[in-house]
Structures are given as structure tokens and as C-alpha cells.
Amino acid sequence: MVEITGIVENSPAALAGIRTGDRLVSLDGHSVRDVLDYMFYASETAVEVVTERDGVRRHVRIVKDEYDDLGLEFASFLMDRKQSCRNKCVFCFIDQMPPGMRDTLYFKDDDARLSFLQGNYVTLTNLTQEDVDRIIRMKLNINVSVHTTDPDLRCRMMQNRFAGKTLDYLWQMAAAGIRLNCQIVLCPGLNDGDALRRTLTDLGRMMPNLTSVAVVPVGLSKFREGLYPLTPFTPETAAAALDLIADFQTQFLQDYGTRVVFPSDEFFLLAGRDLPDAAYYEGYPQYENGVGMLRSLADEFRDALADADAPGKRSVTIATGMAVYPFLCGLIREAEQRFPDLQCHVCGIRNDFFGHSITVTGLLTGQDLIAQLRTQPPGDCLLLSEAMFRRDSELFLDDLTISDVEQALHTKICVVPNDGYALLDAILGEDDG
């Protein structure tokens, strides 16, 4: 049973007389342990609700529109505690962070409910057969961190003796028609090469229920003392990974009409290769994994640039990670050529906080921005990607705030989403005022 902490005014639950402090016992005869049970069993047009107060149970029948919420509120979104990860993956970035950061940055979630509700990736090692049966019964789409389909290698990579055995859940879900997105964090010399061939071959057997696979390169910070020895990708190893993936894409495209597997943008940048065109990404199913983000940004930016009106005299600075610095410089040159009165300085920020091998924009900190931009006149505004911040937060990873950086650099900061239209608007000052 779960305690009801609030009732939405004029909701079906309120009209039925359910009160704050009641405990939810069941919906249509099914016990409710978490938000998935609540959403699934409360979706019908007529729902039998059983609540309890002071040991007395009350039955009410609620009639509503299909999928309308009953109007019950609970202490937490999941209705119970978030599940933490049971693995100690050799590539886990959380284990590569320095001490002294805020507690929430050290929490590793591995919760299948968040996979369905928010798109998080899960390793399956937290699941039981009962959980898998529920996923199949509810027809929930799931995002899975696979990394390898070699059971022994998966156990070694995730440092969990059950990690290989739980791959069986993946095959069960695919066979039952569950749509699956998968992710592979690729580590040179560990799960690349022949191991990657095996993984992509095995995953291909899940078609047509395999929606997509993202392959992303391992990120290595300078805080790896005592951790599993890993090496970063080089231009040569990144190119080799791209070539191997391309072979599978060709075969999948021939067999299923889709490439299925997609390397993240970082591989193209590391290998010094041009980004594919938009058609390659087939609607960007792995966008949140950094697959096609730069292609989408560039296409949107150029579309916006073609229709933009000339600004007045304008000077701004864009701070970005070293990986995308050359790419972004190319886009800005196009804008400056079109608008001679525009001055837009792109500044590539070295990641002194985590180490120079970390080059993505999303892991930049406030202190590195301050240290490296002190002598850089910011112009009218300093533009920063929203990737540097937690969702709905103004905190950098090092707990500095936007206000802290604005005061240190004596400038206004504009946070820009990963959207080419929004980027050009910010550069031209369309959102000022």
C-alpha cells in the first residue's frame, strides 16, 4: 500500500471522496506497488479503487475518460525509492569524479521504470523475472545498456557476476514484441573489434523489435587511480570502429530497410571525418545519446540563417568543449560572412577539472569557464549550451551557478538549447530585451 499525499482539486478521486492520508490498496483488484502499476491499472474508463484509513477499507468505482488521471498524488514520482545500480562498470564516469561534489552526482540509477518514463538506460541487473513479466504484460518500451552480448565479457565489464545471465531478459522481451533501444559504451581493446561484431550480430537477431543501437566512445577523466586500465580512442581506433559499424549498417539496411546501429558524433570528430547528412540518421532515434546532434544543429542553423534579418552591430562569445570547437567555428564563419556587423568569438574550453581527454561541452564546469575567459572580452553576451546544466537547474557540475560566473566575468550569460534556430537567435540577439 502507498500513502496518498494529495488530491487534485475537482479530479475524479476528489469527487469520489478519496482523501489525503488514505492508503491506496488496489486498482481493479491489482495491488499497486509503484507508478507503473498506478498508470497501467488507472488508465481504464471505469476503475474500482480500494483505499484504507485507520484499518477500514473503502471501495469506490470511478468512471472517467480513458487515460485521464485519477488525481491522486504521492510523496515521490515513482511512489517508492529509485533503484540504484548494482554494477561497478569499468567505464562508469561517476566512479571517475573527484571527491567533494554534491551527493546527487554520485548516485547511479538503474531503474527500468525511469527507462519507460524518462528514457533512461538500464543494464537489466536490477530486474527479476517478475519485473520482466510485468514489462511484457504492460508492453513497455525499454532502453537497455548492453555493451556486449558475450556473457563472460559483460560480467567482467560490469563487475557483476549476474550481468551475463540477465541478457536472457533482453531476448525474452524482444521475443515478446517489446520495442528496444540499446546502447553500447565502446572501450578500445575490450568490447570493440570482434567483440563488437558479436554484439551487433546478436542484437540484429532481435529485429524487428530492435528499434536502434547507439555506440558511444568511453569517456576517461583524470580521476582513474585504482580503476580498471582503459585507453581512450585515437583517430585510428575511432576510424576502425566507424568502418566496422558501417559494414553492419550496410547489411541491416539491405535486410531490414534501416541502419539500426549508429555511432555517436564523437567518433566522426575523433576520426577527422565529415558528419553524414540528415538522411543517414533516419529521424534521429538516438539523438539523446549524441547521435546526429551536430548534423541536426548545423541543418537548423543554416535554415535559420537563410531566413534571418541582419542584426545591428553585435558582439558575442560562445564557450564550448574542445571536441566541437572546430565544427562550431565553421558554422559561425558562415554567419559572419552573411552579416559583416556580427562579431561572434568561439572559445574552446579545456577541461582542466576532469582532464583534457574530456572534450564534450556537457562536462564543462563554471571554474574552467571563469579561468579561461577572464581575458576574453565577452561582448554583449556569453552563450553557453544547456548541456552544461542539470535539467531545470542553473548549477554547473562544480556547484557554481550562472550568477557566480556572470559576476566573475562581468557579463550576461544566455543558456542556449541544442537547437540551430535557438542558437542563431541567441547570436543575433533576437531573444534580448
Phi, psi and omega per residue, in radians:
M1 nan 2.553 -3.110
V2 -2.147 2.342 -3.138
E3 -1.286 2.379 3.076
I4 -1.532 2.050 -3.051
T5 -1.714 -0.139 3.133
G6 -2.914 2.739 3.103
I7 -2.233 2.210 3.104
V8 -1.202 2.281 -3.095
E9 -1.036 2.358 3.111
N10 1.110 0.275 3.093
S11 -1.385 2.909 3.077
P12 -0.954 -0.673 3.139
A13 -1.149 -0.722 3.138
A14 -1.112 -0.756 -3.133
L15 -1.170 -0.441 3.134
A16 -1.490 -0.041 3.079
G17 1.528 0.166 3.070
I18 -1.249 2.455 -3.016
R19 -2.149 2.716 3.005
T20 -1.023 2.370 -3.102
G21 1.733 -0.341 3.008
D22 -1.119 2.731 3.058
R23 -1.924 2.300 -3.138
L24 -1.406 2.073 -3.100
V25 -1.617 -0.870 -3.056
S26 -2.791 2.807 3.002
L27 -2.214 2.124 -3.108
D28 0.889 0.641 3.081
G29 1.470 0.005 3.141
H30 -1.795 2.297 3.068
S31 -1.159 2.638 -3.088
V32 -2.059 1.975 -3.126
R33 -1.810 -0.370 -3.099
D34 -2.805 -3.037 -3.033
V35 -1.123 -0.539 3.138
L36 -1.159 -0.783 3.078
D37 -1.067 -0.770 -3.121
Y38 -1.047 -0.860 -3.109
M39 -1.134 -0.698 -3.058
F40 -1.226 -0.870 -3.032
Y41 -1.428 -0.290 3.126
A42 -1.613 0.052 -3.041
S43 -1.400 -0.290 -3.068
E44 -1.255 2.884 -3.139
T45 -1.312 -0.455 3.092
A46 -2.245 2.150 -3.042
V47 -2.261 2.214 3.039
E48 -1.498 2.005 -3.063
V49 -1.920 2.219 3.071
V50 -1.973 2.165 3.084
T51 -2.128 2.906 -3.141
E52 -2.404 2.415 3.045
R53 -2.486 2.198 3.130
D54 0.942 0.661 3.070
G55 1.431 -0.043 -3.124
V56 -1.832 2.218 -3.127
R57 -1.639 2.503 -3.112
R58 -2.242 2.323 -3.132
H59 -1.916 2.239 3.049
V60 -2.356 2.575 3.086
R61 -1.894 2.135 -3.090
I62 -1.927 2.216 3.071
V63 -1.907 2.272 -3.060
K64 -2.687 3.081 3.021
D65 -1.252 2.602 -3.132
E66 -1.028 2.366 3.117
Y67 1.265 -0.092 3.020
D68 -1.119 2.476 -3.129
D69 -1.302 2.567 3.105
L70 -1.174 -0.513 -3.118
G71 1.735 0.331 3.096
L72 -1.595 2.471 3.086
E73 -2.097 2.588 -3.059
F74 -2.277 2.923 -3.040
A75 -1.118 -0.516 3.138
S76 -2.397 2.737 -3.108
F77 -1.002 -0.742 -3.101
L78 -1.445 -0.188 -3.100
M79 1.282 -0.030 2.964
D80 -2.706 -2.953 -3.054
R81 -1.337 2.515 3.065
K82 -1.164 2.420 -3.128
Q83 -1.420 2.284 3.132
S84 -1.657 2.778 -3.058
C85 -1.251 2.412 3.115
R86 -1.705 0.037 -3.080
N87 -1.741 2.933 2.982
K88 -2.340 1.168 -3.036
C89 -1.003 2.434 -3.063
V90 -1.144 -0.321 -3.101
F91 -1.864 0.040 -3.009
C92 -1.009 2.193 -3.092
F93 -1.289 -0.489 3.137
I94 -1.084 -0.606 3.093
D95 -1.265 -0.150 -3.111
Q96 -1.838 0.272 3.135
M97 -1.679 2.643 -3.137
P98 -1.267 2.822 3.071
P99 -1.270 2.860 3.024
G100 1.579 0.075 3.097
M101 -1.536 2.953 -3.084
R102 -1.102 2.566 -2.999
D103 -0.981 -0.653 -3.058
T104 -1.093 -0.412 -3.128
L105 -1.308 -0.263 -3.138
Y106 -1.714 -0.058 -3.124
F107 -1.453 2.230 3.104
K108 -1.851 1.953 3.093
D109 -1.586 2.614 3.101
D110 -2.620 1.173 -2.931
D111 -2.091 1.997 -3.094
A112 -1.072 -0.477 3.113
R113 -1.150 -0.672 3.092
L114 -1.257 -0.401 3.048
S115 -1.125 -0.800 3.134
F116 -1.253 -0.714 -2.996
L117 -1.477 -0.577 -3.033
Q118 -2.231 -0.026 3.107
G119 1.505 0.170 3.108
N120 -1.111 2.713 3.082
Y121 -1.733 2.428 -3.113
V122 -2.163 2.720 -3.073
T123 -1.667 -0.190 -3.127
L124 1.450 -0.176 -3.062
T125 -1.284 -0.211 3.060
N126 -1.550 -0.169 -3.026
L127 -1.495 2.628 2.957
T128 -1.928 2.988 3.078
Q129 -1.071 -0.605 3.086
E130 -1.081 -0.712 3.111
D131 -1.105 -0.749 3.140
V132 -1.120 -0.741 3.108
D133 -1.051 -0.680 3.122
R134 -1.171 -0.734 3.093
I135 -1.012 -0.747 -3.135
I136 -1.198 -0.755 -3.130
R137 -1.095 -0.684 -3.114
M138 -1.509 -0.108 -3.141
K139 0.985 0.878 -3.121
L140 -1.562 2.279 3.034
N141 -1.361 2.459 -2.987
I142 -2.298 2.530 3.032
N143 -1.848 2.197 -2.993
V144 -2.130 2.270 2.973
S145 -1.463 1.825 -3.039
V146 -1.602 -0.987 3.127
H147 1.260 -0.775 3.031
T148 -2.844 2.622 3.060
T149 -1.788 0.121 2.999
D150 -1.413 1.942 -3.033
P151 -0.977 -0.763 -3.118
D152 -1.167 -0.740 3.130
L153 -1.151 -0.659 3.128
R154 -1.123 -0.712 3.068
C155 -1.048 -0.735 -3.113
R156 -1.207 -0.738 -3.112
M157 -1.196 -0.618 -3.077
M158 -1.721 -0.074 3.123
Q159 0.854 0.843 3.108
N160 -2.491 2.091 -3.021
R161 -1.189 -0.221 3.120
F162 -1.718 -0.033 -3.011
A163 -1.117 -0.575 3.110
G164 -1.293 -0.710 -3.115
K165 -1.115 -0.626 -3.071
T166 -1.291 -0.116 2.989
L167 -1.037 -0.455 3.115
D168 -1.040 -0.552 3.091
Y169 -1.083 -0.631 3.132
L170 -1.078 -0.835 -3.127
W171 -1.148 -0.672 3.103
Q172 -1.049 -0.818 -3.091
M173 -1.142 -0.734 3.125
A174 -1.100 -0.752 -3.132
A175 -1.128 -0.465 -3.128
A176 -1.541 0.042 3.085
G177 1.588 0.183 3.085
I178 -1.258 2.287 3.125
R179 -1.401 2.252 -2.996
L180 -2.192 2.261 2.870
N181 -1.783 2.418 -3.097
C182 -2.161 2.771 -3.121
Q183 -2.350 2.454 3.069
I184 -2.244 2.054 2.958
V185 -1.527 2.019 -3.002
L186 -1.649 2.242 -3.127
C187 -2.076 2.095 -3.121
P188 -0.978 2.327 3.103
G189 1.369 0.049 -3.094
L190 -2.131 -1.110 -3.120
N191 -2.140 0.350 3.056
D192 -1.667 -2.893 3.069
G193 0.981 -2.267 -3.100
D194 -1.078 -0.599 3.119
A195 -1.123 -0.686 3.103
L196 -1.191 -0.661 3.083
R197 -1.030 -0.774 3.128
R198 -1.096 -0.771 -3.099
T199 -1.076 -0.826 -3.114
L200 -1.210 -0.571 3.072
T201 -1.136 -0.807 -3.137
D202 -1.135 -0.761 -3.131
L203 -1.133 -0.606 3.124
G204 -1.050 -0.455 3.128
R205 -1.241 -0.193 3.117
M206 -1.485 -0.104 3.119
M207 -1.046 2.501 0.157
P208 -1.613 0.204 -3.067
N209 -1.557 -0.025 2.988
L210 -1.527 1.914 -3.083
T211 -1.325 -0.811 -3.125
S212 -2.920 2.828 3.071
V213 -2.343 2.242 3.022
A214 -1.810 2.373 3.038
V215 -2.002 2.088 -3.101
V216 -2.149 2.545 -3.127
P217 -1.359 2.570 3.096
V218 -1.082 2.467 3.041
G219 -1.855 2.253 -3.048
L220 -2.114 2.039 3.098
S221 -1.536 3.119 3.130
K222 -1.448 -0.051 -3.101
F223 -1.762 1.126 -3.083
R224 -2.084 0.295 3.139
E225 -1.061 2.219 3.124
G226 1.466 -0.025 3.137
L227 -1.660 2.928 -3.139
Y228 -0.948 2.322 -3.109
P229 -1.234 1.998 3.102
L230 -2.173 2.685 3.108
T231 -2.065 2.574 3.126
P232 -1.343 2.868 3.046
F233 -1.251 2.533 3.016
T234 -1.883 2.948 3.051
P235 -0.941 -0.643 -3.101
E236 -1.247 -0.792 -3.121
T237 -1.256 -0.551 3.065
A238 -1.148 -0.717 3.118
A239 -1.128 -0.687 3.126
A240 -1.113 -0.697 3.105
A241 -1.131 -0.739 3.107
L242 -1.061 -0.733 -3.120
D243 -1.150 -0.718 3.129
L244 -1.123 -0.793 3.130
I245 -1.081 -0.695 -3.129
A246 -1.067 -0.636 3.106
D247 -1.071 -0.760 3.125
F248 -1.208 -0.659 3.106
Q249 -1.035 -0.737 3.128
T250 -1.062 -0.772 -3.128
Q251 -1.196 -0.775 3.127
F252 -1.093 -0.700 -3.137
L253 -1.094 -0.674 3.124
Q254 -1.224 -0.719 -3.047
D255 -1.436 -0.630 -2.972
Y256 -2.180 -0.095 -3.129
G257 1.362 0.244 3.103
T258 -2.560 2.618 3.128
R259 -1.315 -0.436 3.071
V260 1.179 -0.981 -3.026
V261 -1.830 2.389 -3.063
F262 -2.376 2.263 3.031
P263 -1.390 2.607 3.111
S264 -1.254 2.843 -3.114
D265 -0.991 -0.566 -3.100
E266 -0.986 -0.629 -3.133
F267 -1.081 -0.737 3.130
F268 -1.155 -0.706 3.116
L269 -1.135 -0.773 3.141
L270 -1.106 -0.678 -3.101
A271 -1.434 -0.115 -3.124
G272 1.227 0.538 -3.123
R273 -1.868 2.662 3.094
D274 -1.167 2.575 3.066
L275 -1.228 2.501 3.043
P276 -1.127 2.905 3.089
D277 -1.378 3.051 -3.026
A278 -1.067 -0.616 -3.093
A279 -1.062 -0.528 -3.137
Y280 -1.003 -0.605 -2.995
Y281 -1.516 -0.091 2.984
E282 0.895 0.818 3.105
G283 1.547 0.109 3.050
Y284 1.050 0.977 3.141
P285 -1.204 -0.333 -3.126
Q286 -2.039 0.568 -3.103
Y287 -0.953 -0.777 -3.078
E288 -1.174 -0.257 3.064
N289 -1.635 0.246 3.123
G290 1.360 0.414 -3.130
V291 -1.784 1.812 3.120
G292 1.582 0.051 -3.139
M293 -1.021 -0.757 -3.082
L294 -1.261 -0.666 3.083
R295 -1.076 -0.807 3.130
S296 -1.066 -0.786 3.131
L297 -1.035 -0.812 -3.110
A298 -1.120 -0.771 -3.123
D299 -1.130 -0.753 3.110
E300 -1.120 -0.740 -3.121
F301 -1.071 -0.770 -3.126
R302 -1.215 -0.635 3.062
D303 -1.091 -0.762 3.137
A304 -1.151 -0.698 -3.111
L305 -1.099 -0.636 -3.114
A306 -1.115 -0.491 -3.078
D307 -1.840 -0.033 -3.008
A308 -1.336 2.582 3.020
D309 -1.566 2.630 -3.125
A310 -1.114 2.316 3.085
P311 -1.430 2.985 2.932
G312 -1.266 -2.948 3.122
K313 -1.096 2.250 -2.971
R314 -2.575 2.347 3.125
S315 -2.391 2.140 3.136
V316 -2.403 2.847 3.059
T317 -2.131 2.413 3.028
I318 -1.988 2.179 3.059
A319 -1.786 2.297 -3.056
T320 -2.568 2.888 3.076
G321 -1.231 2.780 -3.059
M322 -1.173 -0.459 -3.091
A323 -1.106 -0.752 -3.062
V324 -1.720 0.014 -3.093
Y325 -0.937 -0.910 -3.137
P326 -1.097 -0.674 3.138
F327 -1.082 -0.810 -3.113
L328 -1.179 -0.629 3.087
C329 -1.024 -0.686 3.129
G330 -1.096 -0.731 3.105
L331 -1.129 -0.734 -3.086
I332 -1.182 -0.616 3.080
R333 -1.027 -0.675 3.113
E334 -1.094 -0.699 3.132
A335 -1.190 -0.711 -3.125
E336 -1.210 -0.565 3.085
Q337 -1.168 -0.611 -3.141
R338 -1.327 -0.645 -3.074
F339 -2.120 1.621 -3.071
P340 -1.049 -0.441 -3.132
D341 -1.431 -0.040 -3.135
L342 -1.589 2.267 3.003
Q343 -2.094 2.009 -3.116
C344 -2.253 1.898 -3.114
H345 -1.657 2.153 3.072
V346 -1.681 2.202 -3.110
C347 -2.042 2.019 3.060
G348 -1.391 2.169 -3.071
I349 -1.750 2.095 3.031
R350 -1.205 2.478 3.130
N351 -1.607 1.469 3.094
D352 -1.263 -0.442 -3.081
F353 -1.194 -0.916 -3.118
F354 -1.671 -0.265 -3.091
G355 2.032 2.643 -3.000
H356 -1.250 -0.224 3.073
S357 -1.351 -0.218 3.039
I358 -1.583 1.939 -2.998
T359 -2.089 0.037 -3.101
V360 -1.410 2.614 -3.099
T361 -1.152 -0.626 -3.051
G362 -1.145 -0.214 -3.135
L363 -1.921 0.313 3.043
L364 -1.361 2.627 -3.101
T365 -2.024 2.827 3.120
G366 -1.082 -0.695 -3.098
Q367 -1.171 -0.608 3.075
D368 -1.197 -0.645 3.081
L369 -1.079 -0.806 -3.113
I370 -1.101 -0.824 -3.071
A371 -1.104 -0.651 -3.010
Q372 -1.683 -0.147 -3.137
L373 -1.946 0.034 -3.102
R374 -0.999 -0.653 -3.083
T375 -1.698 0.095 -3.120
Q376 -1.775 1.899 3.096
P377 -1.021 2.116 -3.015
P378 -1.365 -0.215 -3.070
G379 1.311 -2.571 -3.084
D380 -1.265 -0.411 -3.032
C381 -2.891 2.596 2.999
L382 -1.830 2.112 -3.116
L383 -1.688 2.250 3.126
L384 -2.230 2.494 3.104
S385 -1.254 2.476 3.090
E386 -1.120 -0.261 3.115
A387 -1.103 -0.330 -3.140
M388 -1.316 -0.171 -3.000
F389 -2.142 2.643 2.992
R390 -1.142 2.709 3.112
R391 -0.975 2.262 3.108
D392 1.026 0.646 -3.122
S393 -2.427 2.694 3.044
E394 -1.913 0.322 -3.130
L395 -1.643 2.289 2.916
F396 -1.357 2.992 -3.121
L397 -1.084 -0.479 -3.129
D398 -1.600 0.252 3.074
D399 1.289 0.067 2.941
L400 -1.261 2.658 3.137
T401 -1.839 2.930 3.047
I402 -0.985 -0.727 3.137
S403 -1.077 -0.691 3.106
D404 -1.028 -0.791 -3.096
V405 -1.251 -0.677 3.095
E406 -1.042 -0.757 -3.126
Q407 -1.187 -0.691 -3.115
A408 -1.195 -0.600 -3.078
L409 -1.761 -0.034 3.123
H410 0.940 0.877 -3.118
T411 -2.597 2.890 3.036
K412 -1.604 2.411 3.100
I413 -1.851 2.364 3.024
C414 -2.039 2.086 3.127
V415 -1.552 2.217 -2.989
V416 -2.045 2.251 3.045
P417 -1.198 2.846 3.134
N418 -1.360 1.312 -3.040
D419 -2.597 2.185 -3.059
G420 -1.120 -0.611 3.105
Y421 -1.143 -0.797 3.137
A422 -1.138 -0.646 3.121
L423 -1.085 -0.825 -3.139
L424 -1.146 -0.687 3.085
D425 -1.006 -0.761 3.140
A426 -1.149 -0.700 3.120
I427 -1.114 -0.733 -3.080
L428 -1.470 -0.127 3.127
G429 1.391 0.398 -3.094
E430 -1.165 -0.437 -3.102
D431 -1.717 0.055 -3.118
D432 -1.236 2.735 2.994
G433 1.697 nan nan
